[in-house]
Amino acid sequence: MSPSERRHQTVRMMDGVRRLVRALGASNRETERTVGINSSELFVLAAIEASPGLSMGELAEHTASQSSMVSEIVGRLVDDGLAVRRTSRHDARCAEIDLTARGRSLLHAAPKTVQKALVDGFERLPAAQRRALIEGLEAWLASAHLASVPATMLFEERPRKAATRLRLPWGRSRS
């Protein structure tokens, strides 16, 4: 491959990353401006509506996220009166998550999240393209020494503690 072709590929890749970052940021700002919650909270709220009565683990699966992250968001949604935790009708040891009337109303007034569009678009790709995209992204992150960066929910603020600081391999610590 010529240096010119390699540069062209790099430009296309970085342009794709820029479009993703720009769309995700704009979507988050629009969601916060429109309904007062961030796009991760809205994404979880939509998943609760789509499948009411899910356990925390099932909700994590539906949002392609880790249970601890979803639990944190659900806690805020419950505190804000947008969702409710109830003892499971099937297993008293488990909790189920449902929307409140206020949560349902907020959800219907909210814009569609970019996260939802990305998940839907990814799921429409043929299986071979999905595998190639996953493998390519994972290889790229490993090559850039970013494979160990925690995959938190988008636009979620994390507490700034020394133990939770992100240490990048090429320089100063960043939260």
N, C-alpha and C positions, 0 to 999 in steps of 0.2 A: 504494500500500500504506500502510496506517495505521501510526503509530508503535507501536501495540499489536501488530499483526501482525509488524512487523519485530523487536520485542523477543522475541516468541514464537519466531520462527525462530532468533534468536541463541541463546536458551536451549536449543532443541532441538539446535542444532549443537554448542554447548559441552557439553551433556550427553552427546552421542555421543562427543566427544573424551575426556571424562572416563571414560566406560565403556571406551574403547579403552586409555587409559593405565593405568587400574586393572587391567583384565584382563591386559594385557601385563606389568605389574609383578608381579602375583600369580602369574602363570604362571612368570615368571623365578625368583621366590623359591622356589616349589614345586619347580621343576626343580633348582635349586641344593641345596635341602634334601634332595630325594629321591635324586639321582644324582651330585651334586657338580660338575656343569658348568652353564654358563649356557644359556639358551634358544636363543641363536644357535648355540652349539656343538651342541646337541641337534638343531636344525633342519638343520644341515649333515650331521650324523651320519645322520639319517633320509633325507636326499637321497642319501647315499652308499649306504645299504642299498637304497633303491628302484631305483637304477641303478648297480650296481657297475661299476668299471672306467672311470668317466668321467675325462676330462682335467680340469684345473683350469678351463678355459674352459667346458666343458660343465657342470661342477658349478655354476659361477657362474650359468649360464643356468637350471639346474634350481632354484636358490634365489632367482632374480630379484635377483641381487646383482652387485657388481663383482668381477672376478677378484682384485684386490689384497686385498679384505676376506676373501674365501673362502680365499685362500692363507694369510693370517694365522691363520685359525681352523683350517684343515687342519694347519698347522704345530704348533699346540698339541695337536690330536687325535693326531697322530703322536708327539709328545713324550710324551703321556700313555699311549701304547700302545693307543689306541682305533681308530686307522686306520693304514694303511701306504701308502706311495708305492712303486709298482713301475714299472719301465720298460715302456712299452707293448709289447704283443705285435705290434702292427701297425706301429709307428713308433718306433724306438729313440731318437729325439730327444724323445719325449713321455713324460710320466709319467701313470700311471693311479692312481686312489685307490680303495682297498677298505677294508672294516672288518676289524678283527681279531676273534677270538672274544670278547675282552674288550669291545670296542666293541659287538658284536652283543648281548651279554648286558646291558650297561648300557642300550642302546636299548630292549630289551624290558621292562626294569624302570621305564622313564621314563614320565612322563605325556605326553599329546599336547600339543604347543605351541600357543599362541594364534596364532603366525605361520602354522602349518599350517592351522588353522581359518579364518583370514582369507583365505589364498590359495585354499583350497578353496571358501569362500563366494563370493569374488570371481569365480572361474572358473565358478560355477553361475549367475551373473547373465547375463541376456541381453546380447548385444554392445552394444546401444544404451545400456543402463544402465552397462556397464563404461566405455564411452567418455565418457558424461556425468560419471561419478564421477571419472575421470582428469582430464578438462578442468576440472571444477569445483574439484578439489583443487589442481591446478596454478595456476589463476587465483586461488584464495584465498591460496596461499603467495606468489604474486607481489604481490598486493594488500597482504599483511602484511609485505612486504620480506624474505621467508624463502626465496625460490626458489633462492638461491645457497648455502644451508646444505647441507653435504655429507650425502648419504644413506648413513650408515654402518649396519652391522648393528645391530640392537636390543641394547642393554645391553652393548655392547662398550666397554671402557675404552680410551681412547687416551692415548698419552704426552702429558704436559703440557709442550709446548715452545712458545715464543713464536710460532713459525711456524705451529703447528697450532691456535692458539687461535681460537675462533669469535668473530667480531666481529659483534655484533648492531647493526642500524642505529640503535637508539634508546638505546643506553647502553653500559655497561661491557662489557669483554671477558669472555666466559664460556667455559670449556672444555667 
